[in-house]
Amino acid sequence: MKDIRSDLHACTLCAQRFAATATMHQPNPVVWFQPGARLLIASQAPGMKVHRANTPFWDASGVRLRAWLGLDEEAFYDRSRVAIIPMAFCFPGYDAKGSDLPPPPVCAKTWRKYALAMVPDVRLTVLIGGHAMRYHLPDFTTVTQAVRDHDTHPAGTFALPHPSWRNTGWLKKNPWFEEEVLPRLRTAVAEVMT
Ligand code: SF4
């Protein structure tokens, strides 16, 4: 297994792309994984707060995600048990409406298989949002379908909507998520964390 973390920290492949956004920021890969982790959070990309804090899910989305998983901050940020590997390791910038841009595809093409190879002991994968679902689920169609069909995914895989406040409307429209999916998810998380 090749340890890519130093090279990943130093990656500047998207420097020009980020310099052309409104925030004109520099690449800042948020690297949060190590061998031995049993729970994989396969997420989307850092937001601005995470970019500044250098800590994944250090924002309101993280508060909601930890509640969904049934984990406190100490457990969630324990890299010996939890790996957080997004589809892009850097904040992509904002679009014209002020939403985060999608993760640059070059990141997953360049780094993802090597990052995943560094966590061979993962027993539970939690996919966050459509970009991660498209990568990990061969039969992906829509986020709602993937979240609802949690029984049909490869063993040890859950699909979740992004925990952003932007999905609060989705959560209200789909009460089965909190009633049916979250209890099963928390049980699965508790099993791999102990
Ligand atoms: S998003 Fe990925 S590929 Fe682009 S600079 Fe950051 S680490 Fe490199």
Residues whose N, C-alpha, C, O or C-beta is under 5 A from the ligand:
A	BS01	SF4	L8 C11 T12 L13 C14 P27 P29 A88 F89 C90 V106 C107
